[in-house]
């Protein structure tokens, strides 16, 4: 099954507001068929992935557009299943696939993340916000990138005293009496509960940076091989766009966090901004996950494993950044 219909990219899909259920409890018989699931599929190089419905068909998989799914199986507009299809399309921003019976991602229900983080990342998020509050009070920048130094700084007796003063000053700046400094602490905790997901993603994004470094190393390994060396060179150029795409949203989150008083004053907007970064980076990383897995334990040495991994990442990057591929093609003429 296939279709040429153009449908919106996942990040443009709005889930129906009228649905109040928590699971994909489809009713039509087609959703009980073997292997029934929703997944994002690309129609070719440079094409945006769009939501499709898939079924097991013999030894392969049959795929149909959501428009044809509705038409073929007489799923009426506004019906229970119609609304769930729209919700599944929106949900593919947050999970790699959706099967009948799955829970609806909480991002669609109340905005919270449907995945968990460690205590470590919660602590990092809290320390990052507190460090920016200290910088606001003292006028001295704090390097939040050095986690070990940050941890030592936040645990010092002098810093704890400064933080108590900072909470009181922030309360006054927010129009509260100094005695209401606990409200500042509560707001910081609220923001830290949101920012911790960005910190967890930041660690995951470092796997992409590790791939970039391995690609640089492969440039040297294959320097005397015209064919493989040329492919590695193309991958290296495309990796510039890959790294930029994934780290730019994180830089935006850092800039937002640096304006700590603005975050505390407009906490609802700050939460929305943090969640937008969280969901954007998480969506990109879902696409990167198979590549990361392929490269995670890859040794930087010549061989079949290296050449397969380089081929995988080249195809992946060329699909995401077709203009870069086009530029490379022109440069070889």
N, C-alpha and C positions, 0 to 999 in steps of 0.2 A: 504494500500500500504506500502511496506517496502523494504529495500535493505540492502545487506551485504557489499556493496562497501566501501572501505576505502578512505576517502577524507582528504585533509589537514585541520589541525586545523585553526580556523579563523585568528590567528595572523601570519599564514604562507601564507595567500592568498594575491596576488597582483592584484589590480584592473587593467583592461585594460587601457593603456595610450591613446588609439585612441579615446575613447568616450569623447565627449565634451558637452553632454547634462546635465541638472541639475535635472531631475526628472526620476523616474522609469516608463517611458511611454511604457510599454510592448505592443506588437502588437498581439501576438497569443491569440486565444479565451480562452485558459485555464486560462489565467491571469485575465479574467473577471468573473470567476466562484465564487460563494459565499465563502467568508472567505479565498480567496487566499492570502497567505503570506509566507514569508521566515522566518525561525526561527532556532535557534540552538537546537539540540536534542542530548541527551546522549543515547548510546545504552546499558548502564549498569553501575554497580558500577565500578569506577576507569577508565571509558572510557572517552576520550576527547569528548566534545560536538562538533558536526559538523553540517554544514548547511543543512537544509532540506526544501523542498517545501511542504506546507500543504494546504488542502482544507476542507471545511465542508462536512461531509458525514453522513446524518441522524442526530442522536443525538451525534455523535462523530466527530473525525477528522481523515482524511486520510493523510498519510505522505509518501513522495517519495524522493529518493535521487536525487541530481541535475543531476547525470549522466543519470538516468532513465527518468528524466523530459525531458532532451534533446532528448533522443532516442524515447520515447513514443510519443512526440508531434512534432517530426521532426524539431527540432530547430537546424539549420545548424551551424557548426563551423564558427565563425567570423561574424555571422549575428548580427543584431541589438539586438534581444532578447538574443542571446548567450552572447554578451558582458555585457548586463544588468544583466544577471544571475550571471556572475563572479563578477560584481560590487556589487550586493546584498550580495553575499557570503562574500566579503571583508567588506561590510558595517555593518555586524552583529557584528563586533568588537566594534561598537560605539553606536548602538541602539538595543533594545531587540528584535524587529521584523521589517520586512520591507514588506509593502503592495504596490501593483501596484498603481502608482500615487504619492507615497511619494517622498519628496525631497531627493536627494542623499546627504548623510552626507558630510558636508563641509570638514571633515578630509580627505576625498578621493579627493576632488576637489582642495583644496589649503593648506591643513594641519591645518587650524584653527579649533577650537572646534565648534561643532554644538549645544552646550548648553551654557547658560549664567551664569555669576557669579555676586555677589553683589559688590557694591562699597567698602564694608568693606574688601573683600578679595583682591581687587586691592590695597587698602591702605596697607594692611598687606604685600603683595608681595613687594611693593616699599620700605617699611620700612626695610624689611629683607635684601634687596640688599644694601640699604644705610648703614645699620648697619655693614654689612660686609666690605663695603668700609672704614668706620671709623676704624674698627679693622685693616684693612690693613695699614692705615696711622699711627695709634697710637701704634700698636702692642699689644693692649689690646682686649681680647675676649669680645664679646657682647652676652649675653644670649637672643637668639631670641625666646625661647620657652615661656617666660613670656610676653604675649601680652600687658598687662596693663602697665608694666614697660617699655616695648619697646615704646609704644605710648607716655608715659610721657617723655622718653628720647629724642625722635625725635622732640618733640614740644618745648624743652627747647632752650633758646636763645643761650647758649653756643654750643649746638649741631649744630644748624643751621650755626653758624660761622665756626665750624670745618668742616662741610660738604662743605661749599664754598671753603675752603682750599683743602679739599680732591678732589673735582672736578678738581681743577687746577693741583694738583699733579698727578692725574690719567691721565689728558690730556697729560702732559709731558711724563708720562710712556708709553702712547700709541703713542708717536712720534708727538704729536700735541703741538702748542704753548699754554701757559697758558690762553691766550685770547679765545681759542677755547673750554673752559670748558663746554660750552653749548652742545657740541657734546657728552660729557660724560653723561650729564643729559638726552639727547635724547636716548642714548643707554640703560640707566637704565630704562627709561620709556618703551622702546621696550621689554626689558626682563621682566619687571613687568607685562606687558600685557599678557605674556605667563605664568609666574609663578603664577599668581592669580588663575588659574585653579587648580594648584597643592594645593594651600592653601585652596580652597573650598573643594577639595577632602579630605584634611587632616581632616577637620571638620567632613566630612561624615564618615571617617574611625574611628572617635572616637565612633561612634555608635557600631562598632565591639568591641571596648574596653569595652564599657558599658555592652555588652552581656557577655564578659569574666568575668567581675566583678559579674554579676548576677549568672553566672554558679558557681563561687566560693562560693557565698552565698547559692546556692541550695545544694552544698556539705554538708553544715552544716544543712540545713533544713531537708535533707533526710539521715542524718548520721545513723539513726536507721532503715532504710528501705533497706534491702539487695538488692532487685531487682532494685528499682528506684535509690538508692544510687550508685549501680554499673554502671548504665547507665550514671549518672551524672559524675562519675569519668572518664569514657571513653571520654565523651564530653570535660571535662576539659583538658585531655591530648591532644586531637585533636585540641583544641582551641589554643594551643601553636603554632602549624603549621599554623593555620588560621591567627593568629595575625602576625606571622613572614612573611607570604606570602604577606600580604597587606602593612605592614609598612616598609619592606626592600626597595622597590622602593622609598618611601618617604625619607628614610635615604640617599639613593644615590643622590637624588635631593638636599638634604641639604648639602651633601659633595661637590657637584658641585657648589652650590651657595657660599659656604665658600671660594672657590677659585675665588673671584670676579674679579680680574684682568684678569684671563684667560678667563672668560666669556665675559668681555668687549672686549678683544683682538680678540676672535674667536666667534663673536656673532651668526653667522649662525649655527655653530656647537652647541653652547649653546642652541639655540632655538630648534634644532633637539633633543637634549638630554632631554630638559624639556618636549617636546611633547611626547617623547617616554614614560617617566614616567607618564605623564597625561593619555595617552591612556591605558597603562598597568593597572594602578590603577582603572581607570574608568571601564574597562572591568571586572575586578575582582568584583568591587562593584555591577555591574549589576546582577551578580550571587548571591550576598549577599542580595540584596534589599528585596526579599520576606521574608527572615529570619529576617532581621532588622525590617520589618513591624510587624512580628509576636511577636517579643520580645520588641518592643518599649514601650508599656504600660503594660508589664507583671509584675504583682506583685510577689515578692519573697515570696511565700507561697504555701503550699501544695494544690493540687487540679487538676482537669481535665485540666484546661488551661495550667498549668505548665507542666504537663506530655506530653501534645500534643506538646508544644513548644520545650521541650527537645527531643522528638522523631524527630521533623522536623530538628533540628540543628544537631542531631547525623547522620541522613541519609545524610544530606548535606555535613558534614565534612568527613564522611566515603567515600563518592563518590569522593571528592576532594583529599583525602589523604588515599588511600587504603592501603598503606604500613603501616600506623599507625594503621589501623584496624587489619591488619594481625599480627602486633606485639602484640596488645592487646589480640588477640585470643590465641597466644602462651603463653602469661603470665598467662592466666587463667587455663592452664593445670596443 
